[in-house]
Amino acid sequence: MDTTRYDVVIVGGGAAGLSAATTLGRALRSVLVIDSGTPRNGPAAGVHGYLSRDGMNPGELLSIGRSEVLSYGGTVIDGEAVSARRTPDGFEVILGDSRRFSGRRLLVTTGLTDELPPIDGLREQWGNGVVHCPYCHGWEIRGQRIGVLGTGPLSVHQTLLFRQWSPDITLFLNDTVEPTDEEWDKLAARSVRVVDGAVASVDAVGGVLTGLTLRQGSSFDVQALAVGTRMEARSELLESLGLSSQVHPSGAGRFIETDAMGATAVRGVYAAGNVSNLMAQVITAAAEGVMSGARINADLIEEETLWAVEGHFGPFSAASEAAVSKIVLGHRRHGFDDGRKAAGLGPAATVERR
């Protein structure tokens, strides 16, 4: 068993977790990052919208991030955290292989899971021919024949977004989406084709997306397919501490609620990245990691300052001296004239100096 106690234990080694660890390491904190090695963007070829890192392979970005954490004295280990519990000194995290690590504070950056519709061939194309975010992938598929798979009430909005990147857009209702009259008008005004009927398969040749086939047999050629996934926060670890995920206002999934700096409803437990912000891109998750790391460090400083004020490291604090003086001298302090002589109540206390 590893009994090392850290200032902060971070569960999740993505952009949010590594950014928080770097921030805390630079603040001279002892930090442990536990990473399961299953990043959400693992299937993608590159990270986009990340200033100075545009197009970088997601694995390469995380490798560089790990090196930066190590350079500031942090520790990164591979493992699956399955539960956590509060202890008198903070929190203990238990891994699937029974290892245990403790920290004064806990930051969870476990991300989310994209739930895809059960359509043949869809998951095989996820991160390649099948995309979800126009700001992450729109440039790469600009001008192509783009299909949008209807998955819920946000599909029309997603369709109109992708229309910015191509004039050739087809919305497949998939027996799931029922546009309102206003939405029909918008789709028509933007020259979006709409196809009714359930989708049976996503088709590919040699690993390259070629189109869709409906259950009734019709096939349609598309070069890229946009899908709005249901996003579910990986919240099991937080739930073991009494937190529960909430339905996102957009209806896009479930997330863990925090304040603006990452604090959850459980004292000492923080969350950042996609686990608490379903819409966060990689650069957003990294920024949230920095903010939560700074918040945690400030929290630890506040605690350590309180210890100092209360004389946590010795019996000679101002508070303890005042308490002893009151017991020994009554209402007098440090032997000074308390006014008793002037009031005719007897001799004042004197101080013998040596």
C-alpha positions as CSV (number, residue, x, y, z in Angstrom):
1,M,0.0,0.0,0.0
2,D,1.2,3.5,-0.8
3,T,0.6,5.6,2.3
4,T,2.0,8.8,0.8
5,R,-0.1,11.8,1.6
6,Y,-0.3,14.6,-0.9
7,D,-1.6,18.1,-0.7
8,V,-3.9,17.4,-3.7
9,V,-4.9,14.2,-5.4
10,I,-6.2,14.7,-9.0
11,V,-8.2,12.0,-10.6
12,G,-8.1,12.4,-14.4
13,G,-5.0,13.1,-16.5
14,G,-6.6,15.1,-19.4
15,A,-6.1,18.7,-20.2
16,A,-8.0,19.9,-17.0
17,G,-6.2,17.6,-14.6
18,L,-2.7,18.2,-16.0
19,S,-3.2,21.9,-16.1
20,A,-4.3,21.9,-12.5
21,A,-1.4,19.8,-11.5
22,T,1.1,22.1,-13.2
23,T,-0.5,25.1,-11.5
24,L,-0.3,23.4,-8.1
25,G,3.3,22.2,-8.7
26,R,4.4,25.7,-9.5
27,A,2.8,26.7,-6.2
28,L,5.1,24.2,-4.4
29,R,2.3,21.8,-3.7
30,S,2.7,18.0,-3.6
31,V,0.4,16.6,-6.3
32,L,-0.6,13.2,-7.5
33,V,-2.4,12.7,-10.8
34,I,-4.2,9.3,-11.3
35,D,-5.0,8.7,-15.0
36,S,-7.1,5.8,-16.4
37,G,-5.8,6.5,-20.0
38,T,-9.2,6.8,-21.6
39,P,-9.4,10.4,-22.9
40,R,-12.6,11.5,-24.5
41,N,-10.8,12.8,-27.6
42,G,-8.6,9.7,-28.0
43,P,-10.1,8.7,-31.4
44,A,-9.6,12.2,-32.9
45,A,-6.6,12.9,-35.2
46,G,-5.9,16.3,-33.7
47,V,-6.8,19.0,-31.2
48,H,-8.3,22.2,-32.6
49,G,-9.0,25.6,-31.3
50,Y,-6.1,25.3,-28.9
51,L,-3.9,28.4,-29.4
52,S,-0.3,27.3,-30.5
53,R,-1.3,23.6,-30.4
54,D,-3.8,23.5,-33.3
55,G,-3.8,20.1,-35.0
56,M,-1.6,18.4,-32.4
57,N,-2.4,14.8,-31.8
58,P,-4.3,14.4,-28.5
59,G,-1.9,11.8,-27.2
60,E,1.1,14.0,-27.9
61,L,-0.6,17.0,-26.1
62,L,-1.1,14.8,-23.0
63,S,2.4,13.4,-23.1
64,I,3.9,16.9,-23.1
65,G,1.5,17.9,-20.3
66,R,2.7,14.9,-18.2
67,S,6.3,16.0,-18.6
68,E,5.5,19.5,-17.5
69,V,3.8,18.1,-14.3
70,L,6.8,16.0,-13.6
71,S,9.2,18.9,-14.1
72,Y,7.5,20.8,-11.2
73,G,7.7,17.8,-8.8
74,G,4.3,16.3,-9.5
75,T,3.6,12.5,-9.7
76,V,1.6,10.9,-12.4
77,I,0.5,7.2,-12.2
78,D,-1.7,5.0,-14.4
79,G,-4.7,3.5,-12.7
80,E,-8.5,3.5,-12.4
81,A,-9.9,5.3,-9.3
82,V,-13.1,3.4,-8.3
83,S,-14.1,5.2,-5.1
84,A,-13.1,7.9,-2.6
85,R,-13.9,8.5,1.1
86,R,-13.4,11.4,3.5
87,T,-10.8,10.9,6.2
88,P,-9.9,13.1,9.3
89,D,-7.1,14.7,7.2
90,G,-8.8,15.0,3.8
91,F,-9.7,12.2,1.4
92,E,-8.6,8.7,0.4
93,V,-8.9,7.5,-3.2
94,I,-9.1,3.7,-3.8
95,L,-7.9,2.3,-7.1
96,G,-9.3,-0.8,-8.8
97,D,-6.1,-2.7,-8.0
98,S,-6.6,-1.8,-4.2
99,R,-3.9,0.9,-4.1
100,R,-4.8,3.8,-1.9
101,F,-3.7,7.4,-2.0
102,S,-4.6,10.3,0.3
103,G,-4.7,14.0,-0.1
104,R,-5.9,17.1,1.8
105,R,-7.9,18.1,-1.2
106,L,-9.5,16.2,-4.1
107,L,-9.9,17.4,-7.7
108,V,-11.9,15.2,-10.2
109,T,-11.3,15.8,-13.9
110,T,-12.6,12.5,-15.2
111,G,-14.4,14.0,-18.2
112,L,-17.5,12.6,-19.9
113,T,-18.7,9.7,-22.0
114,D,-20.3,10.3,-25.4
115,E,-23.3,8.0,-25.8
116,L,-23.9,7.2,-29.5
117,P,-27.2,5.9,-31.0
118,P,-27.1,2.1,-31.7
119,I,-26.6,2.3,-35.4
120,D,-24.4,-0.2,-37.3
121,G,-21.1,1.3,-38.3
122,L,-21.5,4.6,-36.3
123,R,-19.0,4.0,-33.5
124,E,-16.4,2.7,-35.9
125,Q,-16.4,6.1,-37.7
126,W,-16.5,8.1,-34.4
127,G,-13.7,10.7,-34.5
128,N,-13.0,10.2,-38.2
129,G,-15.9,10.5,-40.6
130,V,-18.4,11.0,-37.7
131,V,-17.9,14.3,-35.8
132,H,-19.9,16.3,-33.3
133,C,-18.6,19.8,-32.9
134,P,-18.3,22.3,-35.8
135,Y,-15.7,24.4,-34.0
136,C,-13.6,21.3,-33.5
137,H,-14.0,19.7,-36.9
138,G,-15.8,22.1,-39.2
139,W,-12.7,23.4,-41.0
140,E,-11.6,19.9,-41.8
141,I,-14.9,19.0,-43.5
142,R,-15.6,22.4,-45.0
143,G,-17.3,22.3,-48.4
144,Q,-18.1,18.6,-48.2
145,R,-21.4,16.8,-48.4
146,I,-22.3,16.8,-44.7
147,G,-25.1,14.8,-43.1
148,V,-26.5,15.5,-39.7
149,L,-28.0,12.5,-37.8
150,G,-31.1,13.5,-35.8
151,T,-30.7,12.5,-32.2
152,G,-32.8,15.0,-30.2
153,P,-34.1,18.5,-29.9
154,L,-30.7,20.1,-30.5
155,S,-30.2,18.5,-33.9
156,V,-31.8,21.4,-35.9
157,H,-29.5,23.8,-34.1
158,Q,-26.5,21.6,-34.9
159,T,-27.6,21.4,-38.6
160,L,-27.8,25.2,-38.9
161,L,-24.3,25.5,-37.3
162,F,-22.7,23.1,-39.8
163,R,-24.4,25.0,-42.6
164,Q,-21.8,27.7,-42.0
165,W,-19.1,25.3,-43.2
166,S,-20.8,23.8,-46.3
167,P,-23.7,24.6,-48.6
168,D,-24.5,20.9,-48.9
169,I,-26.2,19.8,-45.7
170,T,-28.7,17.0,-45.2
171,L,-30.6,16.5,-41.9
172,F,-31.7,12.9,-41.3
173,L,-34.7,13.0,-38.9
174,N,-34.1,9.4,-38.0
175,D,-37.6,9.0,-36.6
176,T,-36.4,11.1,-33.6
177,V,-36.5,14.8,-34.6
178,E,-39.8,16.7,-35.2
179,P,-38.9,20.3,-36.3
180,T,-41.3,23.0,-35.3
181,D,-42.9,25.3,-37.9
182,E,-40.3,27.9,-37.2
183,E,-37.5,25.4,-37.6
184,W,-38.9,24.1,-40.9
185,D,-38.8,27.7,-42.1
186,K,-35.1,28.1,-41.0
187,L,-34.1,24.9,-42.7
188,A,-35.8,25.8,-45.9
189,A,-34.3,29.3,-45.9
190,R,-30.8,27.9,-45.5
191,S,-31.4,25.3,-48.3
192,V,-31.0,22.3,-46.0
193,R,-32.3,19.0,-47.3
194,V,-34.4,17.0,-44.8
195,V,-34.8,13.2,-45.1
196,D,-37.4,11.3,-43.1
197,G,-37.1,7.8,-41.8
198,A,-34.9,5.8,-39.4
199,V,-31.2,5.3,-40.2
200,A,-30.1,1.7,-40.4
201,S,-26.4,2.0,-41.0
202,V,-23.4,4.3,-41.4
203,D,-21.6,3.0,-44.5
204,A,-17.8,3.0,-45.2
205,V,-15.4,1.5,-47.7
206,G,-11.8,0.9,-46.6
207,G,-12.5,2.7,-43.3
208,V,-13.7,5.9,-45.2
209,L,-17.2,7.1,-44.6
210,T,-19.3,6.9,-47.8
211,G,-22.9,7.5,-46.7
212,L,-26.0,6.4,-44.8
213,T,-28.7,3.7,-45.5
214,L,-32.2,4.0,-44.2
215,R,-34.2,1.0,-42.8
216,Q,-36.5,1.2,-45.8
217,G,-33.5,0.7,-48.1
218,S,-32.6,4.2,-49.5
219,S,-29.0,5.2,-49.5
220,F,-27.5,8.7,-49.4
221,D,-23.9,9.7,-50.1
222,V,-22.3,11.9,-47.5
223,Q,-18.6,12.6,-46.9
224,A,-19.0,13.5,-43.2
225,L,-21.7,12.9,-40.6
226,A,-22.4,15.1,-37.6
227,V,-24.0,13.5,-34.5
228,G,-25.2,15.1,-31.3
229,T,-24.2,12.7,-28.6
230,R,-25.8,12.4,-25.2
231,M,-23.0,13.5,-22.9
232,E,-22.8,11.8,-19.5
233,A,-20.3,13.0,-16.9
234,R,-18.0,10.3,-15.5
235,S,-19.2,11.0,-12.0
236,E,-18.9,7.6,-10.2
237,L,-16.1,8.8,-8.0
238,L,-17.9,11.9,-7.0
239,E,-21.0,10.0,-6.3
240,S,-19.1,7.8,-3.9
241,L,-18.7,11.1,-1.9
242,G,-22.4,11.9,-1.9
243,L,-22.5,14.1,-5.0
244,S,-24.9,13.4,-7.9
245,S,-25.0,14.5,-11.5
246,Q,-27.6,17.0,-12.7
247,V,-29.5,17.3,-16.0
248,H,-27.9,19.9,-18.1
249,P,-30.3,22.9,-18.9
250,S,-29.8,22.2,-22.7
251,G,-30.9,18.6,-22.3
252,A,-27.6,17.4,-23.7
253,G,-26.8,15.1,-20.8
254,R,-25.8,15.2,-17.1
255,F,-23.0,17.0,-15.3
256,I,-21.6,17.7,-11.9
257,E,-22.5,21.2,-10.6
258,T,-19.7,23.4,-9.3
259,D,-19.2,27.1,-8.7
260,A,-17.2,29.3,-11.0
261,M,-13.8,28.1,-9.6
262,G,-14.6,24.4,-9.5
263,A,-15.8,23.9,-5.9
264,T,-18.5,21.2,-5.5
265,A,-21.1,21.0,-2.8
266,V,-18.7,18.7,-0.8
267,R,-16.1,20.7,1.2
268,G,-12.6,20.1,-0.2
269,V,-13.8,18.4,-3.4
270,Y,-13.4,20.1,-6.7
271,A,-14.2,19.3,-10.3
272,A,-13.1,20.8,-13.7
273,G,-13.3,20.1,-17.4
274,N,-16.0,18.1,-19.1
275,V,-17.2,16.4,-15.9
276,S,-18.6,19.7,-14.8
277,N,-18.8,21.5,-18.2
278,L,-20.2,19.4,-21.0
279,M,-19.5,22.0,-23.6
280,A,-15.9,22.6,-22.7
281,Q,-13.4,22.2,-25.6
282,V,-9.8,21.1,-24.8
283,I,-8.5,24.7,-24.3
284,T,-11.5,25.5,-22.0
285,A,-10.9,22.4,-19.9
286,A,-7.2,23.4,-19.6
287,A,-8.2,26.9,-18.4
288,E,-10.7,25.5,-15.9
289,G,-7.9,23.3,-14.6
290,V,-5.7,26.3,-14.0
291,M,-8.5,28.1,-12.2
292,S,-9.4,25.2,-10.0
293,G,-5.7,24.6,-9.2
294,A,-5.4,28.3,-8.1
295,R,-8.6,28.0,-6.0
296,I,-7.4,24.8,-4.3
297,N,-4.0,26.4,-3.5
298,A,-5.8,29.5,-2.0
299,D,-8.0,27.1,0.1
300,L,-4.9,25.3,1.4
301,I,-3.2,28.7,2.2
302,E,-6.3,29.8,4.1
303,E,-6.3,26.5,6.1
304,E,-2.6,26.8,6.9
305,T,-2.9,30.4,7.9
306,L,-5.7,29.5,10.3
307,W,-3.5,26.8,11.8
308,A,-0.8,29.4,12.4
309,V,-3.2,31.9,14.0
310,E,-4.6,29.2,16.3
311,G,-1.1,28.1,17.3
312,H,-1.4,24.8,15.6
313,F,2.4,24.3,15.7
314,G,3.0,25.3,19.4
315,P,1.4,26.5,22.7
316,F,2.7,30.1,22.6
317,S,0.2,31.8,20.3
318,A,-1.4,35.1,21.3
319,A,-4.7,33.4,22.0
320,S,-3.1,30.9,24.4
321,E,-1.0,33.5,26.2
322,A,-4.1,35.7,26.7
323,A,-6.0,32.7,28.1
324,V,-3.2,31.9,30.6
325,S,-2.9,35.5,31.6
326,K,-6.6,35.7,32.4
327,I,-6.3,32.6,34.6
328,V,-3.3,33.8,36.5
329,L,-3.9,37.5,36.8
330,G,-7.6,37.8,36.6
331,H,-8.7,40.7,34.5
332,R,-5.1,42.2,34.5
333,R,-2.9,41.7,31.5
334,H,0.9,41.2,31.6
335,G,1.3,42.9,35.0
336,F,0.4,46.4,33.8
337,D,-1.5,48.9,36.1
338,D,-5.1,47.9,35.8
339,G,-6.4,51.0,37.5
340,R,-7.1,49.5,40.9
341,K,-4.6,51.8,42.7
342,A,-6.1,54.9,41.2
343,A,-9.5,53.8,42.3
344,G,-8.4,53.1,45.9
345,L,-9.0,49.4,45.5
346,G,-5.5,48.3,46.6
347,P,-2.0,48.2,45.2
348,A,-1.6,47.8,41.5
349,A,0.4,44.9,40.2
350,T,4.0,45.5,39.5
351,V,6.3,44.0,37.0
352,E,9.7,42.8,38.0
353,R,12.1,43.1,35.1
354,R,15.3,41.1,35.1
